[in-house]
Amino acid sequence: MMAAFGDETALMLIDVQKGVNDTAFYGGPNGRRNNPEAEVRLAELLGAFRRADRQVVVVQHDSRDPASPIKLALE
C-alpha cells in the first residue's frame, strides 16, 4: 500500500478526537454517525504510515460554540 506514495507524502489526521462521538451534537437528525468504523480504519492507516516511517500531522479542532463537546482549551 505505501509503495504508491513518495517519501514526501504525509498523512494528515483532522478532528480525530472523542468529542466527535457526541451523536446528540454531531449525529445529525438521526443521532448517529455516518462513519462507525472510522477509528478502526484511521488506526490501520496511521499504523501503515508509521511502519513506513512517513510523516504524520494531527490537527485538532477547538470549537468556540459553548454547546460543543469540543471546546477551546484556553478561553
C-alpha positions as a printed NumPy array, in Angstrom:
array([[  0.   ,   0.   ,   0.   ],
       [  2.663,   2.539,   0.96 ],
       [  4.714,   1.902,  -2.174],
       [  2.219,   4.078,  -4.091],
       [  3.315,   7.142,  -2.112],
       [  6.589,   9.042,  -2.379],
       [  8.876,   9.89 ,   0.529],
       [  7.387,  13.392,   0.662],
       [  3.866,  12.059,   1.357],
       [  2.4  ,  12.829,   4.779],
       [ -0.775,  11.67 ,   6.48 ],
       [ -2.91 ,  14.474,   7.916],
       [ -5.491,  13.479,  10.513],
       [ -8.077,  16.179,  11.141],
       [-10.599,  16.31 ,  14.01 ],
       [ -9.967,  12.801,  15.288],
       [-10.995,  13.258,  18.893],
       [-13.526,  11.783,  21.295],
       [-15.826,  14.81 ,  21.2  ],
       [-16.998,  13.928,  17.698],
       [-18.606,  10.807,  19.182],
       [-21.241,  13.012,  20.811],
       [-24.042,  11.938,  18.483],
       [-26.542,  14.233,  20.181],
       [-24.43 ,  17.163,  18.935],
       [-22.778,  15.815,  15.766],
       [-25.033,  12.893,  14.839],
       [-27.47 ,  14.803,  12.689],
       [-31.237,  14.311,  12.777],
       [-30.884,  10.54 ,  13.255],
       [-28.444,  10.856,  16.17 ],
       [-25.933,   8.503,  14.584],
       [-22.592,   8.705,  12.839],
       [-22.19 ,   8.02 ,   9.153],
       [-18.716,   6.504,   9.705],
       [-18.938,   3.946,  12.555],
       [-15.665,   2.238,  11.568],
       [-13.653,   5.445,  11.18 ],
       [-11.394,   4.878,  14.208],
       [-10.504,   1.351,  13.093],
       [ -9.681,   2.493,   9.554],
       [ -7.712,   5.511,  10.796],
       [ -5.689,   3.298,  13.149],
       [ -4.855,   0.979,  10.238],
       [ -3.805,   3.904,   8.054],
       [ -1.794,   5.518,  10.844],
       [ -0.056,   2.202,  11.532],
       [  0.873,   1.846,   7.864],
       [  2.348,   5.352,   7.769],
       [  4.311,   4.786,  10.973],
       [  5.667,   1.429,   9.767],
       [  6.754,   3.154,   6.555],
       [  8.411,   5.918,   8.635],
       [  6.286,   8.596,   6.931],
       [  5.326,  11.997,   8.305],
       [  2.078,  12.279,  10.298],
       [  0.342,  15.587,  11.055],
       [ -2.528,  15.817,  13.558],
       [ -4.896,  18.794,  13.517],
       [ -7.297,  19.196,  16.431],
       [-10.484,  21.253,  16.208],
       [-11.262,  23.67 ,  19.038],
       [-14.847,  24.918,  18.892],
       [-15.939,  28.36 ,  20.05 ],
       [-19.526,  27.091,  20.277],
       [-20.316,  26.876,  24.018],
       [-22.602,  23.884,  23.376],
       [-19.922,  21.931,  21.52 ],
       [-18.321,  18.898,  23.191],
       [-15.058,  20.099,  21.618],
       [-14.238,  23.367,  23.357],
       [-11.244,  25.647,  23.231],
       [ -8.588,  24.635,  25.717],
       [ -7.863,  28.274,  26.546],
       [-10.779,  30.683,  26.662]])
